[in-house]
Amino acid sequence: MAAQPSRFIAKMALDHKTAREDPREKLKALRAEFAAKATAAKAQAIP
């Protein structure tokens, strides 16, 4: 019989996407995204 981890361990496992997000990295990514959108909008507005 193969050993299986306890179901408690499996139940308490965090989702890998939401495990530990660094808020500073998230903010940097949002700023970069908004800067890119602003640049694209400005480039489109100037003929």
PQR file of N, CA, C, O and H, with PARSE charges and radii, in Angstrom:
ATOM      1  N   MET A   1       0.841  -1.174   0.000 -0.4000 1.5000
ATOM      2  CA  MET A   1       0.000   0.000   0.000 -0.0000 2.0000
ATOM      3  C   MET A   1       0.894   1.248   0.000  0.5500 1.7000
ATOM      4  O   MET A   1       1.762   1.403   0.859 -0.5500 1.4000
ATOM      5  N   ALA A   2       0.670   2.113  -0.958 -0.4000 1.5000
ATOM      6  CA  ALA A   2       1.467   3.330  -1.065 -0.0000 2.0000
ATOM      7  C   ALA A   2       0.983   4.359  -0.048  0.5500 1.7000
ATOM      8  O   ALA A   2      -0.213   4.483   0.215 -0.5500 1.4000
ATOM      9  H   ALA A   2      -0.035   1.987  -1.656  0.4000 1.0000
ATOM     10  N   ALA A   3       1.921   5.078   0.506 -0.4000 1.5000
ATOM     11  CA  ALA A   3       1.565   6.105   1.493 -0.0000 2.0000
ATOM     12  C   ALA A   3       0.960   7.311   0.796  0.5500 1.7000
ATOM     13  O   ALA A   3       1.484   7.774  -0.218 -0.5500 1.4000
ATOM     14  H   ALA A   3       2.893   4.977   0.292  0.4000 1.0000
ATOM     15  N   GLN A   4      -0.131   7.818   1.328 -0.4000 1.5000
ATOM     16  CA  GLN A   4      -0.786   8.998   0.774 -0.0000 2.0000
ATOM     17  C   GLN A   4      -0.791  10.093   1.838  0.5500 1.7000
ATOM     18  O   GLN A   4      -0.941   9.807   3.026 -0.5500 1.4000
ATOM     19  H   GLN A   4      -0.556   7.442   2.151  0.4000 1.0000
ATOM     20  N   PRO A   5      -0.629  11.332   1.416 -0.5600 1.5000
ATOM     21  CA  PRO A   5      -0.669  12.402   2.409  0.2800 2.0000
ATOM     22  C   PRO A   5      -2.052  12.513   3.038  0.5500 1.7000
ATOM     23  O   PRO A   5      -3.060  12.152   2.430 -0.5500 1.4000
ATOM     24  N   SER A   6      -2.079  13.002   4.228 -0.4000 1.5000
ATOM     25  CA  SER A   6      -3.325  13.180   4.942 -0.0000 2.0000
ATOM     26  C   SER A   6      -4.265  14.083   4.148  0.5500 1.7000
ATOM     27  O   SER A   6      -3.812  15.009   3.475 -0.5500 1.4000
ATOM     28  H   SER A   6      -1.260  13.295   4.722  0.4000 1.0000
ATOM     29  N   ARG A   7      -5.564  13.821   4.221 -0.4000 1.5000
ATOM     30  CA  ARG A   7      -6.501  14.660   3.469 -0.0000 2.0000
ATOM     31  C   ARG A   7      -6.549  16.066   4.060  0.5500 1.7000
ATOM     32  O   ARG A   7      -6.922  17.011   3.366 -0.5500 1.4000
ATOM     33  H   ARG A   7      -5.931  13.069   4.768  0.4000 1.0000
ATOM     34  N   PHE A   8      -6.177  16.217   5.327 -0.4000 1.5000
ATOM     35  CA  PHE A   8      -6.108  17.540   5.939 -0.0000 2.0000
ATOM     36  C   PHE A   8      -5.055  18.392   5.230  0.5500 1.7000
ATOM     37  O   PHE A   8      -5.284  19.573   4.967 -0.5500 1.4000
ATOM     38  H   PHE A   8      -5.874  15.449   5.891  0.4000 1.0000
ATOM     39  N   ILE A   9      -3.917  17.800   4.925 -0.4000 1.5000
ATOM     40  CA  ILE A   9      -2.851  18.524   4.223 -0.0000 2.0000
ATOM     41  C   ILE A   9      -3.332  18.945   2.841  0.5500 1.7000
ATOM     42  O   ILE A   9      -3.093  20.076   2.417 -0.5500 1.4000
ATOM     43  H   ILE A   9      -3.731  16.841   5.139  0.4000 1.0000
ATOM     44  N   ALA A  10      -3.997  18.056   2.147 -0.4000 1.5000
ATOM     45  CA  ALA A  10      -4.507  18.386   0.821 -0.0000 2.0000
ATOM     46  C   ALA A  10      -5.579  19.473   0.903  0.5500 1.7000
ATOM     47  O   ALA A  10      -5.646  20.350   0.042 -0.5500 1.4000
ATOM     48  H   ALA A  10      -4.191  17.137   2.491  0.4000 1.0000
ATOM     49  N   LYS A  11      -6.408  19.414   1.928 -0.4000 1.5000
ATOM     50  CA  LYS A  11      -7.488  20.380   2.084 -0.0000 2.0000
ATOM     51  C   LYS A  11      -6.947  21.770   2.394  0.5500 1.7000
ATOM     52  O   LYS A  11      -7.504  22.769   1.940 -0.5500 1.4000
ATOM     53  H   LYS A  11      -6.354  18.701   2.628  0.4000 1.0000
ATOM     54  N   MET A  12      -5.873  21.837   3.159 -0.4000 1.5000
ATOM     55  CA  MET A  12      -5.317  23.125   3.575 -0.0000 2.0000
ATOM     56  C   MET A  12      -4.365  23.728   2.538  0.5500 1.7000
ATOM     57  O   MET A  12      -3.920  24.864   2.700 -0.5500 1.4000
ATOM     58  H   MET A  12      -5.420  21.025   3.528  0.4000 1.0000
ATOM     59  N   ALA A  13      -4.052  22.988   1.484 -0.4000 1.5000
ATOM     60  CA  ALA A  13      -3.131  23.492   0.466 -0.0000 2.0000
ATOM     61  C   ALA A  13      -3.721  24.729  -0.191  0.5500 1.7000
ATOM     62  O   ALA A  13      -4.897  24.757  -0.553 -0.5500 1.4000
ATOM     63  H   ALA A  13      -4.415  22.066   1.352  0.4000 1.0000
ATOM     64  N   LEU A  14      -2.895  25.739  -0.335 -0.4000 1.5000
ATOM     65  CA  LEU A  14      -3.334  26.982  -0.951 -0.0000 2.0000
ATOM     66  C   LEU A  14      -3.298  26.861  -2.466  0.5500 1.7000
ATOM     67  O   LEU A  14      -2.510  26.099  -3.028 -0.5500 1.4000
ATOM     68  H   LEU A  14      -1.939  25.716  -0.041  0.4000 1.0000
ATOM     69  N   ASP A  15      -4.161  27.623  -3.109 -0.4000 1.5000
ATOM     70  CA  ASP A  15      -4.132  27.712  -4.561 -0.0000 2.0000
ATOM     71  C   ASP A  15      -2.806  28.366  -4.946  0.5500 1.7000
ATOM     72  O   ASP A  15      -2.401  29.349  -4.325 -0.5500 1.4000
ATOM     73  H   ASP A  15      -4.800  28.241  -2.653  0.4000 1.0000
ATOM     74  N   HIS A  16      -2.130  27.836  -5.958 -0.4000 1.5000
ATOM     75  CA  HIS A  16      -0.813  28.339  -6.319 -0.0000 2.0000
ATOM     76  C   HIS A  16      -0.854  29.771  -6.840  0.5500 1.7000
ATOM     77  O   HIS A  16       0.121  30.504  -6.675 -0.5500 1.4000
ATOM     78  H   HIS A  16      -2.460  27.037  -6.462  0.4000 1.0000
ATOM     79  N   LYS A  17      -1.947  30.188  -7.459 -0.4000 1.5000
ATOM     80  CA  LYS A  17      -2.038  31.552  -7.982 -0.0000 2.0000
ATOM     81  C   LYS A  17      -2.162  32.577  -6.856  0.5500 1.7000
ATOM     82  O   LYS A  17      -1.607  33.671  -6.951 -0.5500 1.4000
ATOM     83  H   LYS A  17      -2.739  29.592  -7.593  0.4000 1.0000
ATOM     84  N   THR A  18      -2.869  32.236  -5.817 -0.4000 1.5000
ATOM     85  CA  THR A  18      -3.122  33.195  -4.748 -0.0000 2.0000
ATOM     86  C   THR A  18      -2.296  32.920  -3.498  0.5500 1.7000
ATOM     87  O   THR A  18      -2.553  33.507  -2.447 -0.5500 1.4000
ATOM     88  H   THR A  18      -3.320  31.347  -5.740  0.4000 1.0000
ATOM     89  N   ALA A  19      -1.324  32.050  -3.597 -0.4000 1.5000
ATOM     90  CA  ALA A  19      -0.560  31.645  -2.419 -0.0000 2.0000
ATOM     91  C   ALA A  19       0.042  32.847  -1.697  0.5500 1.7000
ATOM     92  O   ALA A  19      -0.382  33.172  -0.588 -0.5500 1.4000
ATOM     93  H   ALA A  19      -1.116  31.573  -4.451  0.4000 1.0000
ATOM     94  N   ARG A  20       1.002  33.496  -2.293 -0.4000 1.5000
ATOM     95  CA  ARG A  20       1.600  34.675  -1.676 -0.0000 2.0000
ATOM     96  C   ARG A  20       1.955  35.661  -2.772  0.5500 1.7000
ATOM     97  O   ARG A  20       2.961  35.490  -3.460 -0.5500 1.4000
ATOM     98  H   ARG A  20       1.346  33.231  -3.194  0.4000 1.0000
ATOM     99  N   GLU A  21       1.139  36.691  -2.941 -0.4000 1.5000
ATOM    100  CA  GLU A  21       1.431  37.701  -3.938 -0.0000 2.0000
ATOM    101  C   GLU A  21       2.123  38.865  -3.248  0.5500 1.7000
ATOM    102  O   GLU A  21       1.702  39.308  -2.179 -0.5500 1.4000
ATOM    103  H   GLU A  21       0.322  36.830  -2.382  0.4000 1.0000
ATOM    104  N   ASP A  22       3.176  39.351  -3.863 -0.4000 1.5000
ATOM    105  CA  ASP A  22       3.874  40.506  -3.324 -0.0000 2.0000
ATOM    106  C   ASP A  22       3.139  41.760  -3.791  0.5500 1.7000
ATOM    107  O   ASP A  22       3.092  42.028  -4.991 -0.5500 1.4000
ATOM    108  H   ASP A  22       3.517  38.991  -4.731  0.4000 1.0000
ATOM    109  N   PRO A  23       2.565  42.531  -2.870 -0.5600 1.5000
ATOM    110  CA  PRO A  23       1.798  43.704  -3.289  0.2800 2.0000
ATOM    111  C   PRO A  23       2.635  44.723  -4.056  0.5500 1.7000
ATOM    112  O   PRO A  23       2.107  45.416  -4.927 -0.5500 1.4000
ATOM    113  N   ARG A  24       3.921  44.829  -3.754 -0.4000 1.5000
ATOM    114  CA  ARG A  24       4.773  45.782  -4.484 -0.0000 2.0000
ATOM    115  C   ARG A  24       4.940  45.362  -5.932  0.5500 1.7000
ATOM    116  O   ARG A  24       4.910  46.202  -6.831 -0.5500 1.4000
ATOM    117  H   ARG A  24       4.350  44.267  -3.047  0.4000 1.0000
ATOM    118  N   GLU A  25       5.115  44.063  -6.166 -0.4000 1.5000
ATOM    119  CA  GLU A  25       5.251  43.565  -7.536 -0.0000 2.0000
ATOM    120  C   GLU A  25       3.947  43.754  -8.300  0.5500 1.7000
ATOM    121  O   GLU A  25       3.956  44.110  -9.479 -0.5500 1.4000
ATOM    122  H   GLU A  25       5.139  43.381  -5.435  0.4000 1.0000
ATOM    123  N   LYS A  26       2.830  43.514  -7.625 -0.4000 1.5000
ATOM    124  CA  LYS A  26       1.525  43.686  -8.254 -0.0000 2.0000
ATOM    125  C   LYS A  26       1.323  45.147  -8.649  0.5500 1.7000
ATOM    126  O   LYS A  26       0.827  45.435  -9.738 -0.5500 1.4000
ATOM    127  H   LYS A  26       2.824  43.225  -6.668  0.4000 1.0000
ATOM    128  N   LEU A  27       1.702  46.062  -7.772 -0.4000 1.5000
ATOM    129  CA  LEU A  27       1.573  47.485  -8.043 -0.0000 2.0000
ATOM    130  C   LEU A  27       2.470  47.906  -9.209  0.5500 1.7000
ATOM    131  O   LEU A  27       2.056  48.697 -10.057 -0.5500 1.4000
ATOM    132  H   LEU A  27       2.105  45.828  -6.888  0.4000 1.0000
ATOM    133  N   LYS A  28       3.696  47.380  -9.253 -0.4000 1.5000
ATOM    134  CA  LYS A  28       4.600  47.686 -10.364 -0.0000 2.0000
ATOM    135  C   LYS A  28       4.002  47.239 -11.687  0.5500 1.7000
ATOM    136  O   LYS A  28       4.078  47.956 -12.685 -0.5500 1.4000
ATOM    137  H   LYS A  28       4.032  46.738  -8.564  0.4000 1.0000
ATOM    138  N   ALA A  29       3.405  46.047 -11.693 -0.4000 1.5000
ATOM    139  CA  ALA A  29       2.793  45.520 -12.917 -0.0000 2.0000
ATOM    140  C   ALA A  29       1.614  46.388 -13.346  0.5500 1.7000
ATOM    141  O   ALA A  29       1.453  46.676 -14.533 -0.5500 1.4000
ATOM    142  H   ALA A  29       3.343  45.465 -10.883  0.4000 1.0000
ATOM    143  N   LEU A  30       0.783  46.808 -12.380 -0.4000 1.5000
ATOM    144  CA  LEU A  30      -0.358  47.673 -12.711 -0.0000 2.0000
ATOM    145  C   LEU A  30       0.113  49.015 -13.254  0.5500 1.7000
ATOM    146  O   LEU A  30      -0.451  49.519 -14.225 -0.5500 1.4000
ATOM    147  H   LEU A  30       0.913  46.574 -11.416  0.4000 1.0000
ATOM    148  N   ARG A  31       1.127  49.593 -12.646 -0.4000 1.5000
ATOM    149  CA  ARG A  31       1.661  50.876 -13.124 -0.0000 2.0000
ATOM    150  C   ARG A  31       2.195  50.744 -14.542  0.5500 1.7000
ATOM    151  O   ARG A  31       1.958  51.614 -15.380 -0.5500 1.4000
ATOM    152  H   ARG A  31       1.584  49.183 -11.857  0.4000 1.0000
ATOM    153  N   ALA A  32       2.911  49.664 -14.813 -0.4000 1.5000
ATOM    154  CA  ALA A  32       3.454  49.444 -16.153 -0.0000 2.0000
ATOM    155  C   ALA A  32       2.327  49.283 -17.168  0.5500 1.7000
ATOM    156  O   ALA A  32       2.406  49.799 -18.283 -0.5500 1.4000
ATOM    157  H   ALA A  32       3.103  48.957 -14.133  0.4000 1.0000
ATOM    158  N   GLU A  33       1.276  48.562 -16.773 -0.4000 1.5000
ATOM    159  CA  GLU A  33       0.135  48.362 -17.670 -0.0000 2.0000
ATOM    160  C   GLU A  33      -0.549  49.688 -17.982  0.5500 1.7000
ATOM    161  O   GLU A  33      -0.855  49.971 -19.140 -0.5500 1.4000
ATOM    162  H   GLU A  33       1.212  48.143 -15.867  0.4000 1.0000
ATOM    163  N   PHE A  34      -0.791  50.502 -16.955 -0.4000 1.5000
ATOM    164  CA  PHE A  34      -1.450  51.791 -17.166 -0.0000 2.0000
ATOM    165  C   PHE A  34      -0.574  52.744 -17.968  0.5500 1.7000
ATOM    166  O   PHE A  34      -1.085  53.512 -18.783 -0.5500 1.4000
ATOM    167  H   PHE A  34      -0.542  50.272 -16.014  0.4000 1.0000
ATOM    168  N   ALA A  35       0.728  52.707 -17.751 -0.4000 1.5000
ATOM    169  CA  ALA A  35       1.639  53.553 -18.512 -0.0000 2.0000
ATOM    170  C   ALA A  35       1.611  53.162 -19.992  0.5500 1.7000
ATOM    171  O   ALA A  35       1.637  54.027 -20.867 -0.5500 1.4000
ATOM    172  H   ALA A  35       1.143  52.084 -17.089  0.4000 1.0000
ATOM    173  N   ALA A  36       1.557  51.869 -20.263 -0.4000 1.5000
ATOM    174  CA  ALA A  36       1.495  51.410 -21.649 -0.0000 2.0000
ATOM    175  C   ALA A  36       0.185  51.843 -22.306  0.5500 1.7000
ATOM    176  O   ALA A  36       0.175  52.249 -23.469 -0.5500 1.4000
ATOM    177  H   ALA A  36       1.536  51.166 -19.552  0.4000 1.0000
ATOM    178  N   LYS A  37      -0.917  51.757 -21.561 -0.4000 1.5000
ATOM    179  CA  LYS A  37      -2.214  52.187 -22.103 -0.0000 2.0000
ATOM    180  C   LYS A  37      -2.221  53.685 -22.371  0.5500 1.7000
ATOM    181  O   LYS A  37      -2.745  54.132 -23.391 -0.5500 1.4000
ATOM    182  H   LYS A  37      -0.909  51.427 -20.617  0.4000 1.0000
ATOM    183  N   ALA A  38      -1.641  54.463 -21.458 -0.4000 1.5000
ATOM    184  CA  ALA A  38      -1.600  55.909 -21.624 -0.0000 2.0000
ATOM    185  C   ALA A  38      -0.749  56.292 -22.839  0.5500 1.7000
ATOM    186  O   ALA A  38      -1.111  57.186 -23.603 -0.5500 1.4000
ATOM    187  H   ALA A  38      -1.216  54.100 -20.629  0.4000 1.0000
ATOM    188  N   THR A  39       0.377  55.610 -23.005 -0.4000 1.5000
ATOM    189  CA  THR A  39       1.239  55.873 -24.152 -0.0000 2.0000
ATOM    190  C   THR A  39       0.530  55.537 -25.452  0.5500 1.7000
ATOM    191  O   THR A  39       0.628  56.281 -26.429 -0.5500 1.4000
ATOM    192  H   THR A  39       0.671  54.883 -22.384  0.4000 1.0000
ATOM    193  N   ALA A  40      -0.179  54.424 -25.467 -0.4000 1.5000
ATOM    194  CA  ALA A  40      -0.915  54.030 -26.674 -0.0000 2.0000
ATOM    195  C   ALA A  40      -2.036  55.020 -26.978  0.5500 1.7000
ATOM    196  O   ALA A  40      -2.268  55.351 -28.141 -0.5500 1.4000
ATOM    197  H   ALA A  40      -0.258  53.820 -24.674  0.4000 1.0000
ATOM    198  N   ALA A  41      -2.724  55.491 -25.960 -0.4000 1.5000
ATOM    199  CA  ALA A  41      -3.814  56.453 -26.163 -0.0000 2.0000
ATOM    200  C   ALA A  41      -3.258  57.781 -26.653  0.5500 1.7000
ATOM    201  O   ALA A  41      -3.850  58.424 -27.520 -0.5500 1.4000
ATOM    202  H   ALA A  41      -2.535  55.223 -25.016  0.4000 1.0000
ATOM    203  N   LYS A  42      -2.115  58.193 -26.097 -0.4000 1.5000
ATOM    204  CA  LYS A  42      -1.497  59.459 -26.513 -0.0000 2.0000
ATOM    205  C   LYS A  42      -1.010  59.367 -27.961  0.5500 1.7000
ATOM    206  O   LYS A  42      -1.158  60.317 -28.729 -0.5500 1.4000
ATOM    207  H   LYS A  42      -1.634  57.670 -25.394  0.4000 1.0000
ATOM    208  N   ALA A  43      -0.435  58.238 -28.326 -0.4000 1.5000
ATOM    209  CA  ALA A  43       0.062  58.045 -29.691 -0.0000 2.0000
ATOM    210  C   ALA A  43      -1.094  58.023 -30.686  0.5500 1.7000
ATOM    211  O   ALA A  43      -0.948  58.478 -31.821 -0.5500 1.4000
ATOM    212  H   ALA A  43      -0.315  57.466 -27.701  0.4000 1.0000
ATOM    213  N   GLN A  44      -2.216  57.504 -30.271 -0.4000 1.5000
ATOM    214  CA  GLN A  44      -3.379  57.428 -31.171 -0.0000 2.0000
ATOM    215  C   GLN A  44      -4.041  58.800 -31.316  0.5500 1.7000
ATOM    216  O   GLN A  44      -4.608  59.106 -32.364 -0.5500 1.4000
ATOM    217  H   GLN A  44      -2.334  57.134 -29.350  0.4000 1.0000
ATOM    218  N   ALA A  45      -3.972  59.625 -30.270 -0.4000 1.5000
ATOM    219  CA  ALA A  45      -4.610  60.939 -30.292 -0.0000 2.0000
ATOM    220  C   ALA A  45      -3.848  61.925 -31.174  0.5500 1.7000
ATOM    221  O   ALA A  45      -4.443  62.821 -31.772 -0.5500 1.4000
ATOM    222  H   ALA A  45      -3.511  59.376 -29.418  0.4000 1.0000
ATOM    223  N   ILE A  46      -2.528  61.753 -31.252 -0.4000 1.5000
ATOM    224  CA  ILE A  46      -1.710  62.652 -32.070 -0.0000 2.0000
ATOM    225  C   ILE A  46      -1.643  62.090 -33.487  0.5500 1.7000
ATOM    226  O   ILE A  46      -1.089  61.011 -33.697 -0.5500 1.4000
ATOM    227  H   ILE A  46      -2.045  61.025 -30.767  0.4000 1.0000
ATOM    228  N   PRO A  47      -2.202  62.812 -34.464 -0.5600 1.5000
ATOM    229  CA  PRO A  47      -2.187  62.309 -35.851  0.2800 2.0000
ATOM    230  C   PRO A  47      -0.841  62.477 -36.515  0.5500 1.7000
ATOM    231  O   PRO A  47      -0.674  62.103 -37.676 -0.5500 1.4000
TER
END
